[in-house]
């Protein structure tokens, strides 16, 4: 792809990646908790790359957490993408762990203690890369699937329709929204993958059926959404799956009066947070890290970020206190009066500013 057109064959990342894995008997691919289409497609693409370049070597794709969003479940089921729960993997000296679309010590769970042999990622949020033999981390690339597609094209690998569909959707879903967080490499990958993709399969993945609790969460989020100047903050309450928190942030950022959307939901023993921004240069990942500092972890890009705060208890007063802290820290960072709020669906002020 464009980024590496001028490098020598020996120094191309795909060759260095394969050389790093050559001594190992088995490869285990891991990603972030509750993997999204970009993570899933990237793992599938690396499995295909290794099947061609190092045939006979077992390659295991893992899942940490759950596949929750309807589109993600459709992708896994229809492509299909074989996944093994990461907690079932027994590490040994002959196994190479490869971290995809994530970095060590950035909020993982079951595999957090494992130092990967290789890391491929596009997130600007830095992890602990000490001891990692191979690193291809590109903060200016919109999707890890773009990096993996580049590897496949450079190594002249055949990309069958279902793999092309997964990679295309992995990139497209990651750079969706306006302004687009995409570069030349992402656009080139989309152009090269689209003719290879199964268009009917792509349409099925993009338009899955939705369960009843999805609409209940939408209703709760709309009823508990508040405006502060150009910011909407929505409390979704307890959710049955965490991906809907980011999905609701994608929904609210389309409101024509806002540039920032923050959604919060209670999943298991965590408060999960998502931010979406309709502006370039917003540094939402840095802002969200500052918002949850001392309470939890966060990271992301310019326009998209996510975080989580562990709950010592789930008493209403504890959650209310954390919600107030999150809202105030965000509004302070954006220099917005905390007393200027009003309900999204009600024009009357909820608090009268002095």
C-alpha positions in Angstrom: 0.0 0.0 0.0 1.0 3.6 -0.2 2.7 3.9 3.1 5.3 1.3 2.3 5.7 1.5 -1.5 9.3 2.7 -1.2 10.6 0.2 1.4 12.7 -2.8 0.5 11.3 -6.3 0.5 13.4 -7.2 3.6 12.1 -4.3 5.6 8.4 -4.5 4.6 6.3 -5.0 7.7 4.6 -8.1 6.4 8.0 -9.8 5.8 9.3 -8.8 9.2 6.0 -10.0 10.8 6.2 -13.4 9.2 9.9 -13.8 10.1 9.1 -13.0 13.7 6.5 -15.8 13.8 8.6 -18.3 11.9 10.2 -20.0 15.0 6.9 -20.6 16.8 4.9 -23.8 16.5 1.5 -22.1 17.1 0.0 -18.6 16.7 -2.8 -17.3 18.9 -4.5 -14.0 17.8 -6.0 -11.9 20.5 -7.8 -8.5 20.3 -9.6 -6.1 22.6 -12.5 -6.9 24.9 -15.8 -7.4 22.9 -14.1 -7.3 19.5 -15.5 -5.1 16.7 -15.6 -5.9 13.0 -12.1 -4.3 12.5 -10.6 -6.6 15.1 -12.5 -9.7 13.8 -11.6 -9.1 10.2 -8.0 -8.4 11.0 -7.6 -11.7 12.8 -9.2 -13.5 10.0 -6.9 -11.8 7.5 -3.8 -12.7 9.5 -5.0 -16.4 9.7 -5.2 -16.4 5.9 -1.8 -14.8 5.5 -0.2 -17.4 7.8 -2.0 -20.3 6.1 -0.3 -19.3 2.8 3.1 -18.3 4.1 3.6 -20.8 6.9 1.3 -23.7 5.9 0.4 -26.3 8.5 1.0 -24.0 11.5 -2.1 -23.9 13.8 -3.6 -20.4 14.1 -6.2 -19.7 16.7 -8.6 -16.7 16.7 -9.8 -15.8 20.1 -12.6 -13.7 21.7 -12.3 -11.9 25.0 -15.7 -10.9 26.3 -18.7 -11.2 23.9 -19.8 -10.6 20.3 -22.7 -8.4 21.1 -23.7 -5.9 18.4 -26.1 -7.4 15.9 -23.9 -6.5 12.9 -20.9 -8.1 14.6 -22.8 -11.3 15.3 -23.9 -11.4 11.7 -20.3 -11.0 10.5 -19.1 -13.9 12.7 -22.0 -16.2 11.8 -22.2 -15.5 8.0 -18.5 -15.3 7.0 -18.0 -17.4 9.3 -15.2 -16.4 11.7 -14.1 -19.3 14.1 -13.4 -18.0 17.6 -12.1 -19.6 20.8 -12.6 -18.0 24.2 -9.2 -16.6 25.1 -9.4 -17.9 28.7 -9.3 -21.5 27.3 -5.9 -20.9 25.7 -3.0 -22.4 27.6 0.2 -20.4 26.9 3.5 -22.1 26.3 7.0 -21.2 25.0 6.2 -22.5 21.5 3.1 -20.3 21.1 3.3 -16.8 19.7 0.5 -14.4 20.9 -0.3 -11.7 18.4 -2.3 -8.7 19.6 -4.5 -7.2 16.9 -6.4 -3.9 17.0 -5.2 -3.4 20.6 -2.1 -3.0 22.7 -0.9 -4.5 26.0 -2.1 -3.1 29.3 -4.9 -1.0 27.8 -7.8 -2.6 29.7 -7.8 -6.2 28.6 -9.0 -9.0 30.9 -8.1 -12.7 30.5 -4.9 -12.3 28.4 -3.6 -9.0 30.0 -0.7 -10.8 31.7 0.6 -12.2 28.4 3.3 -10.3 26.6 2.5 -10.7 22.8 5.3 -11.5 20.3 3.7 -9.0 17.8 1.3 -6.1 17.9 -0.7 -4.7 15.0 -2.8 -1.7 15.8 -4.1 1.7 14.5 -5.0 3.3 17.8 -3.2 6.3 19.1 -3.7 5.2 22.6 -0.3 3.8 23.6 0.1 0.5 25.4 3.0 -1.1 27.1 5.1 -2.4 24.2 8.1 -3.5 26.2 9.2 -7.0 25.2 7.2 -7.0 22.0 9.4 -8.3 19.2 7.4 -6.9 16.2 5.3 -3.7 16.2 3.3 -2.2 13.4 1.3 0.6 15.1 0.0 3.3 12.8 -2.0 6.1 14.4 -2.7 7.8 11.1 -4.4 4.7 9.6 -8.1 4.4 10.1 -8.4 0.7 10.7 -6.2 -2.3 11.5 -7.9 -4.2 8.7 -6.2 -1.7 6.3 -2.8 -2.8 7.6 -3.7 -6.5 7.3 -5.1 -6.0 3.7 -1.8 -4.4 2.8 0.1 -7.5 4.1 -2.1 -9.8 2.0 -1.8 -7.7 -1.2 2.0 -7.3 -0.7 2.4 -11.1 -0.2 0.3 -11.8 -3.3 -2.2 -13.8 -1.2 -5.5 -14.8 -2.7 -8.4 -13.0 -1.0 -11.6 -15.0 -1.4 -15.0 -13.1 -1.4 -15.9 -13.8 2.3 -12.5 -12.6 3.6 -12.7 -9.5 1.3 -16.2 -8.8 2.7 -14.9 -9.0 6.3 -11.9 -6.8 5.6 -14.0 -4.3 3.6 -16.6 -4.1 6.4 -13.9 -3.9 9.1 -12.5 -0.8 7.5 -15.8 0.8 6.5 -17.3 0.4 9.9 -14.2 1.9 11.6 -14.0 5.0 9.5 -17.7 5.7 9.3 -19.0 9.1 10.3 -18.2 12.6 9.4 -15.6 14.0 9.4 -14.0 10.7 8.2 -11.0 9.4 10.2 -9.4 7.8 7.1 -6.2 8.2 5.1 -5.0 7.3 1.6 -4.2 3.7 2.7 -7.7 3.1 4.0 -9.3 4.4 0.7 -6.9 2.4 -1.4 -7.7 -0.8 0.6 -11.5 -0.2 0.1 -11.1 0.3 -3.6 -9.1 -2.9 -4.0 -11.3 -5.0 -1.7 -14.7 -3.9 -2.9 -14.6 -5.8 -6.3 -13.6 -8.9 -4.4 -16.3 -8.7 -1.8 -19.6 -10.6 -1.7 -22.1 -7.7 -2.0 -25.1 -9.8 -0.8 -23.2 -10.9 2.2 -22.1 -7.3 2.9 -25.8 -6.2 2.8 -26.8 -9.0 5.2 -24.1 -7.9 7.7 -25.1 -4.3 7.5 -28.8 -4.9 8.1 -29.3 -7.5 10.8 -32.5 -8.1 12.7 -32.5 -6.3 16.2 -33.8 -7.7 19.5 -36.4 -6.0 21.6 -34.0 -4.9 24.3 -32.2 -2.8 21.7 -35.3 -0.6 21.3 -35.8 -0.5 25.1 -32.2 0.9 25.4 -32.9 3.5 22.7 -36.0 4.6 24.5 -34.1 4.9 27.9 -31.3 6.8 26.2 -33.6 9.3 24.6 -35.5 9.8 27.8 -32.3 10.4 29.8 -30.4 12.6 27.3 -29.4 16.1 28.2 -28.0 19.0 26.2 -25.2 21.3 27.4 -24.4 23.8 24.6 -23.2 21.5 21.8 -22.8 18.4 24.0 -25.3 15.7 24.5 -24.9 13.4 27.5 -27.1 10.3 27.8 -27.5 7.7 30.6 -28.5 4.4 29.1 -29.0 2.5 32.4 -28.2 -1.2 32.7 -27.6 -2.7 29.2 -27.6 -6.3 28.1 -24.6 -5.9 25.8 -21.9 -3.2 25.9 -21.6 -2.4 22.2 -24.9 -0.6 22.2 -23.3 2.2 24.3 -21.0 3.1 21.4 -23.9 2.6 19.0 -26.0 5.1 20.8 -23.1 7.6 20.8 -23.0 7.1 17.0 -26.7 7.8 17.0 -26.6 11.0 19.1 -23.7 12.6 17.2 -26.0 12.9 14.2 -28.2 15.5 16.1 -27.7 18.8 14.2 -27.2 20.8 17.4 -24.3 18.9 18.9 -20.6 18.4 18.2 -20.0 16.0 21.1 -22.0 13.0 22.2 -21.2 11.0 25.4 -23.1 7.9 26.4 -22.8 5.9 29.6 -24.2 2.4 30.4 -24.0 -0.1 33.2 -22.7 -3.5 32.0 -21.8 -6.2 34.5 -19.5 -4.5 37.1 -18.5 -1.6 34.9 -19.7 1.9 33.8 -18.9 1.9 30.1 -18.4 5.2 28.3 -18.3 6.2 24.7 -17.6 9.5 23.1 -18.2 10.6 19.5 -17.2 14.0 18.1 -18.3 15.8 14.9 -15.1 17.9 14.7 -11.5 17.3 13.7 -8.8 18.1 16.2 -11.0 17.2 19.2 -8.6 14.7 20.8 -11.5 12.8 22.3 -9.3 10.0 23.5 -7.1 12.3 25.5 -10.1 14.1 27.0 -11.8 10.9 28.0 -8.7 9.6 29.7 -8.6 12.9 31.7 -12.3 12.5 32.5 -11.9 9.0 34.0 -8.4 9.6 35.5 -8.2 8.0 38.9 -11.3 6.0 38.4 -10.9 3.9 35.3 -9.3 3.5 31.9 -9.9 5.1 28.5 -8.5 5.7 25.0 -9.3 6.3 21.4 -8.8 8.6 18.5 -9.5 12.2 17.6 -13.3 11.7 17.1 -14.0 8.3 18.8 -13.1 7.2 22.3 -14.2 4.6 24.9 -13.6 4.0 28.5 -14.7 2.0 31.6 -14.9 2.6 35.3 -15.0 -0.5 37.6 -17.9 -0.4 40.1 -17.0 -1.3 43.7 -20.8 -1.4 44.3 -23.8 -0.7 42.1 -25.9 1.2 44.6 -27.8 4.0 42.9 -26.1 6.7 44.9 -22.6 5.4 43.8 -23.6 5.4 40.2 -25.2 8.8 40.5 -22.0 10.2 42.0 -19.9 8.8 39.2 -22.3 10.0 36.5 -22.1 13.5 38.0 -18.3 13.4 38.1 -18.1 12.2 34.4 -20.4 14.9 33.3 -18.7 17.7 35.2 -15.2 16.7 34.1 -16.2 16.6 30.5 -18.0 19.9 30.6 -15.1 21.5 32.5 -12.7 20.3 29.8 -15.0 21.8 27.1 -15.5 25.0 29.2 -19.2 24.5 29.4 -21.4 25.6 32.4 -22.6 22.5 34.3 -25.8 24.4 35.1 -26.8 25.1 31.5 -28.4 21.7 30.8 -31.8 20.9 29.4 -33.5 17.6 28.3 -33.0 16.6 24.7 -36.7 16.0 24.3 -37.9 18.9 26.5 -36.9 22.5 25.7 -37.4 23.6 29.4 -34.2 23.9 31.5 -33.5 21.1 34.0 -31.4 23.5 36.1 -31.8 27.2 36.1 -28.4 28.9 35.8 -27.7 31.6 38.4 
